[in-house]
């Protein structure tokens, strides 16, 4: 799998767990691998906004900021 991972191409291998309009969470049902590290992943989260904060009930809270040339992660 490459960095051009498209959820729609793998929809039959993923189970959608939630969709808020800004974020969507999917469960990996078929052993798909992560395009970043090539290891199998459990869940996939799609984030539409350029800025997003993951709440502390998800473990260590962190914020993401998508910029033109990179993605920045702030861990709290």
N, C-alpha and C positions, 0 to 999 in steps of 0.2 A: 504494500500500500504506500502511496506517495503523499506528499504534502498537499496535494489537491484533493484531499478527502472530501467527498460530497455525500452528505447524509442521505440524500434521495437515491443515490446509486446503491446504497447499502440498507435501505429502509426495511427490507425483508429480514435482515439480520439483526435489527435493533428493535427494542420495545420502548415506545415513548412512555415515560413515567409522568411527565408534567410539561405544561406549556403555558407560560404566563403572558405571552406576546412579546416580551423582551428577552426571556430565556426559555430554553427547552432542555429537558434532561432525558437521556436515553440509556437503557440498559443494553449491554453487549450480550446477545443471545447466541452468537455463533463464532466466538473466538477471534474476532477481528483484532488486528494489531494497531498500535499507536503509530502514526506517521512520524512522530518525533524520535521515538526510542525503539520501535519495532517490537515492543512487548505487548502482550495481550492486555487490554484495559477492561475495567468493570463497567464504568459509566462514562458518558460523554455529555458535556454541557455546552450548548451553543449560547453565546451572549451577543445580542444585537447592539446595545449601546456602546459608545466609545469608552465610557467609564462605568465600572460596575464594582460593587462591594459585596463580598461573600460574607454572610453573617457568621458570628462565632459559633452558632449551633452546628456548623458544618466542620468543626475542628478549629484549627488556628484561623482566625479571621484574616482575610487579605483583600486587597483591592487591585483591580486590573485597569490599566490605562492603555488603550490602543492609540498609537501615534502613527504618522504616515509611514515611517520606516521601521518601526519595531513595536513590541508589546512590552509594557513595564508591569511588573508584579511587585506590590508593596505588601510585605507580611507584617502583621501587627502582633 
